[in-house]
């Protein structure tokens, strides 16, 4: 039996904990890979950002702010952050895998949505955004390719451009 008192914290993650699979997408600063966590066998997505681009204080502060905010958010319609860690070259962000792709591809493939599917999608998007607003967080880049679908077709708002807002009185 494991003595839980002996282990006060989880071991620090490394790329050794994951089987890195195919590239799901590429961006200006890095890419997203399909991965499997070796211990749990859970499918996840790992966003790897080249540290070279994070040398800029602005980019680094923006990323740290987004990570801090994502750690706070726990809602069924918001993409989930599992953990972050880094290598010598990359900052790695482990997030929930949304195997259904993005809403833009979904709509393009079907040309249009039925009213019932559109209502359900819109309701889930509003639930996620409303939750963010209740936490004092604003999404600054809501568009179809930042709205993701999980394997069951449920909406997950991808958080890429988020900021905390302060109400001035």
C-alpha positions as CSV (number, residue, x, y, z in Angstrom):
1,X,0.0,0.0,0.0
2,X,1.2,3.5,-0.8
3,X,2.0,5.8,2.1
4,X,0.2,9.0,1.0
5,X,1.8,11.0,3.8
6,X,5.2,10.4,2.3
7,X,4.2,12.0,-1.0
8,X,3.0,15.6,-0.3
9,X,3.1,16.6,-4.0
10,X,2.7,15.0,-7.3
11,X,5.9,14.2,-9.1
12,X,6.9,16.9,-11.6
13,X,5.7,16.0,-15.1
14,X,8.0,15.5,-18.1
15,X,7.6,14.4,-21.7
16,X,8.4,10.9,-20.4
17,X,4.9,10.7,-19.0
18,X,3.4,11.0,-22.5
19,X,3.3,9.2,-25.8
20,X,3.4,12.0,-28.3
21,X,1.2,11.4,-31.4
22,X,0.3,13.3,-34.5
23,X,0.2,17.0,-34.9
24,X,-3.4,18.4,-34.5
25,X,-2.6,22.0,-35.5
26,X,0.1,24.5,-35.9
27,X,0.3,28.2,-35.0
28,X,2.8,31.0,-35.1
29,X,4.5,30.1,-31.8
30,X,4.1,26.3,-31.6
31,X,2.0,23.3,-32.3
32,X,-0.6,21.0,-30.7
33,X,-0.1,17.3,-30.6
34,X,-2.4,14.4,-29.8
35,X,-0.9,12.6,-26.8
36,X,-1.6,9.7,-24.4
37,X,-0.7,10.0,-20.7
38,X,1.2,6.8,-20.0
39,X,-0.1,6.2,-16.5
40,X,-3.8,7.0,-17.0
41,X,-4.0,6.1,-20.7
42,X,-6.0,9.3,-21.1
43,X,-6.0,11.1,-24.5
44,X,-5.0,14.7,-24.2
45,X,-3.7,17.6,-26.4
46,X,-0.3,19.1,-25.6
47,X,0.4,22.6,-26.9
48,X,4.1,23.2,-27.2
49,X,5.3,26.7,-27.4
50,X,8.9,27.5,-28.4
51,X,10.6,29.4,-25.5
52,X,12.4,31.5,-28.1
53,X,9.1,33.4,-28.7
54,X,8.5,33.7,-24.9
55,X,11.7,35.6,-24.4
56,X,9.7,38.8,-25.0
57,X,8.4,40.0,-21.7
58,X,5.1,40.8,-23.3
59,X,4.5,37.3,-24.7
60,X,5.7,35.6,-21.5
61,X,3.5,37.7,-19.3
62,X,0.5,37.1,-21.6
63,X,1.1,33.3,-21.5
64,X,1.6,33.3,-17.7
65,X,-1.6,35.3,-17.3
66,X,-3.6,32.9,-19.5
67,X,-2.3,29.9,-17.6
68,X,-3.2,31.4,-14.2
69,X,-6.7,32.1,-15.5
70,X,-7.1,28.7,-17.0
71,X,-6.2,27.0,-13.7
72,X,-9.2,28.8,-12.1
73,X,-11.7,27.8,-14.8
74,X,-13.6,24.5,-14.2
75,X,-16.8,24.4,-16.4
76,X,-18.2,21.7,-18.7
77,X,-18.2,24.2,-21.7
78,X,-14.6,25.5,-21.2
79,X,-11.6,23.6,-22.3
80,X,-9.8,22.2,-19.3
81,X,-6.1,22.8,-18.4
82,X,-4.6,19.7,-16.8
83,X,-1.0,20.8,-16.2
84,X,2.0,22.7,-17.6
85,X,5.7,21.9,-17.6
86,X,8.7,22.8,-19.7
87,X,11.7,21.4,-21.4
88,X,14.9,23.2,-22.3
89,X,13.3,24.4,-25.5
90,X,9.5,24.3,-25.0
91,X,6.8,25.4,-22.7
92,X,4.2,22.5,-22.7
93,X,0.5,23.0,-21.8
94,X,-1.5,19.8,-21.4
95,X,-5.2,20.5,-22.1
96,X,-8.4,18.5,-22.7
97,X,-8.6,16.8,-26.0
98,X,-11.5,18.0,-28.2
99,X,-11.7,15.2,-30.7
100,X,-14.7,16.6,-32.6
101,X,-12.7,19.4,-34.1
102,X,-13.7,23.1,-34.3
103,X,-17.1,24.6,-35.0
104,X,-15.9,26.2,-38.2
105,X,-15.1,22.9,-39.7
106,X,-18.3,21.3,-38.4
107,X,-20.4,24.1,-40.0
108,X,-18.5,24.0,-43.3
109,X,-18.9,20.3,-43.6
110,X,-22.6,20.5,-43.2
111,X,-23.1,23.9,-44.9
112,X,-25.8,24.8,-42.3
113,X,-27.0,23.7,-38.9
114,X,-30.5,22.7,-38.0
115,X,-32.3,25.0,-35.7
116,X,-32.2,22.5,-32.8
117,X,-28.4,21.9,-33.2
118,X,-27.7,25.7,-33.5
119,X,-29.8,26.4,-30.4
120,X,-27.9,23.7,-28.4
121,X,-24.5,24.9,-29.6
122,X,-25.4,28.6,-28.9
123,X,-26.7,27.7,-25.4
124,X,-23.4,25.8,-24.6
125,X,-21.3,28.7,-25.9
126,X,-23.3,31.2,-23.8
127,X,-23.0,29.0,-20.7
128,X,-19.2,28.9,-21.1
129,X,-18.8,32.6,-21.7
130,X,-21.3,33.5,-18.9
131,X,-19.2,31.4,-16.5
132,X,-16.1,33.3,-17.6
133,X,-17.8,36.6,-17.0
134,X,-19.0,35.5,-13.6
135,X,-15.3,35.0,-12.7
136,X,-14.3,38.4,-14.1
137,X,-12.7,36.9,-17.2
138,X,-13.3,38.1,-20.8
139,X,-12.7,36.1,-23.9
140,X,-11.3,38.5,-26.6
141,X,-11.3,36.2,-29.6
142,X,-14.6,34.4,-29.9
143,X,-14.9,32.9,-33.3
144,X,-15.9,29.5,-34.8
145,X,-12.4,28.1,-34.9
146,X,-12.0,28.8,-31.1
147,X,-15.2,26.9,-30.3
148,X,-14.3,23.2,-30.1
149,X,-16.3,20.0,-29.9
150,X,-15.5,17.0,-27.7
151,X,-16.0,13.4,-28.9
152,X,-19.7,13.6,-27.8
153,X,-20.4,16.8,-29.8
154,X,-20.5,19.0,-26.7
155,X,-19.1,22.6,-27.0
156,X,-15.9,23.5,-25.4
157,X,-14.8,27.2,-25.6
158,X,-11.1,27.3,-26.4
159,X,-9.4,29.9,-24.3
160,X,-6.6,31.6,-26.2
161,X,-7.2,35.3,-25.7
162,X,-8.5,35.7,-22.2
163,X,-8.0,38.5,-19.7
164,X,-9.2,39.4,-16.3
165,X,-11.3,42.5,-16.2
166,X,-11.8,45.0,-13.4
167,X,-15.0,47.1,-13.1
168,X,-14.2,50.7,-12.4
169,X,-16.7,52.5,-10.3
